[in-house]
Amino acid sequence: MSVGATKTVCVTGASGFIASWIVKFLLHKGYTVKASVRDPNDSKKVQHLLGLDGAKERLHLMKANLLEEGSFDSLVDGCEGVFHTASPFYHDVKDPQAELIDPALKGTLNVLGSCAKTSSVKRIVLTSSIAAVAYNGQPRTPEVVVDETWWSDPEVCRQMQMWYVLSKTLAEDAAWKFVKEKGIAMVTINPAMVIGPLLQPTLNTSAASILNLINGAETYPNSTFGWINVKDVAHAHILAFENPSASGRYCLVERIVHYSDFVKILRELYPTYKLPEKCADDKPFVPTYQVSKERAKSLGVEFTPLEVGIKETVESLKEKKFFQPPSAI
Ligand SMILES: NC(=O)c1ccc[n+]([C@@H]2O[C@H](COP(=O)([O-])OP(=O)(O)OC[C@H]3O[C@@H](n4cnc5c(N)ncnc54)[C@H](OP(=O)(O)O)[C@@H]3O)[C@@H](O)[C@H]2O)c1
């Protein structure tokens, strides 16, 4: 019998890119999964979940909103594990406080508050981000190794107007303070940009960053990002719940590359595609840096090479008709 066969867990924001994979793997392992979505009647958001193996028998969709107090009480009640993944991730925001910071920060405390009301919850796995780790104003160069002891600085985030980064930093910080005070066990997963196949029919922000490159962009950004495969991220969440010795934070970054090198990989994989040739500015390239894999490896995470994730994403974008390759036009 698999580990999850007798256990009930819940996943918040289950319709999202990462959460959909967590739900898929949990069902595969035999767990009973209570999954929250904002609108269970929105077939675009739930159809792919209902079609997962095991969903008919063991998936229970429930309605919950991060901004409604007590909204998650009935979701977490009776669950041994809580995977809190719901949080807005997009860049085109008009009101950062209302659109990003409140749902991330108040929403996380709302979910944790529900956990504190029930004795069933043994561990929370919070989907945080490398955003809450790596932005503290310290220079990042190829020799610098970022690890789980790093924390992003809210003041730096505000100055740079990095609102998503700020939202994740404030949310994770508040979560740790809350669980320490209440004596609740929590582990955080801190992934970099997540890529790989989409289960959901809608376009998520990290997959959109690849779509932009293959969809006729003239330039690539002068930016350097870490990347990680969505299946590795989902597995890490489950390992963090199942492994009794898991604790603290786990950064997940397979590789850090400048966009120029990211485009190079795309060009090798898809030589016939029109890909950006030039950088968006004439400044020196933003340097790479390293992120430690030690803790993630100790958890049992195996890292899928970046090339595989890029290919999976492009193939998925084609299959879901977000992109038509040149030969098919
Ligand atoms: N993708 C990445 O590169 C990446 C990297 C590091 C960390 N993360 C973190 O991973 C998590 C999931 O990200 P994702 O990329 O999978 O994004 P996604 O596909 O956009 O999913 C976000 C989820 O959050 C839910 N949500 C947003 N606002 C909500 C609200 N007010 N109430 C309830 N649910 C709400 C969305 O629900 P609806 O479907 O109803 O909109 C959606 O299910 C987030 O915590 C994000 O910060 C993502």
The ligand as an ORCA input file, in Angstrom:
! r2SCAN-3c Opt
* xyz 0 1
  N       5.592     29.612    -11.250
  C       6.720     30.008    -10.691
  O       7.704     30.261    -11.387
  C       6.819     30.092     -9.194
  C       8.099     30.167     -8.614
  C       8.227     30.204     -7.237
  C       7.107     30.184     -6.437
  N       5.870     30.146     -7.013
  C       4.697     30.125     -6.132
  O       3.934     28.964     -6.425
  C       2.566     29.216     -6.161
  C       1.745     28.869     -7.376
  O       2.236     29.573     -8.480
  P       1.866     29.141     -9.972
  O       2.988     29.517    -10.821
  O       1.363     27.766     -9.956
  O       0.731     30.214    -10.273
  P      -0.728     30.112    -10.882
  O      -0.815     29.035    -11.887
  O      -1.086     31.499    -11.295
  O      -1.567     29.693     -9.615
  C      -1.856     30.591     -8.582
  C      -3.000     30.029     -7.794
  O      -3.317     30.932     -6.728
  C      -4.715     31.086     -6.680
  N      -5.144     32.371     -6.123
  C      -4.741     33.609     -6.474
  N      -5.407     34.524     -5.764
  C      -6.265     33.845     -4.949
  C      -7.242     34.211     -3.988
  N      -7.495     35.483     -3.680
  N      -7.928     33.224     -3.355
  C      -7.706     31.922     -3.641
  N      -6.808     31.508     -4.552
  C      -6.095     32.463     -5.191
  C      -5.161     30.994     -8.131
  O      -6.523     30.662     -8.172
  P      -7.428     30.958     -9.458
  O      -7.164     29.786    -10.354
  O      -8.793     31.028     -8.908
  O      -6.954     32.232    -10.066
  C      -4.270     29.873     -8.632
  O      -4.832     28.619     -8.367
  C       2.469     30.667     -5.717
  O       2.528     30.682     -4.326
  C       3.740     31.282     -6.314
  O       4.141     32.417     -5.598
  C       5.703     30.104     -8.373
*
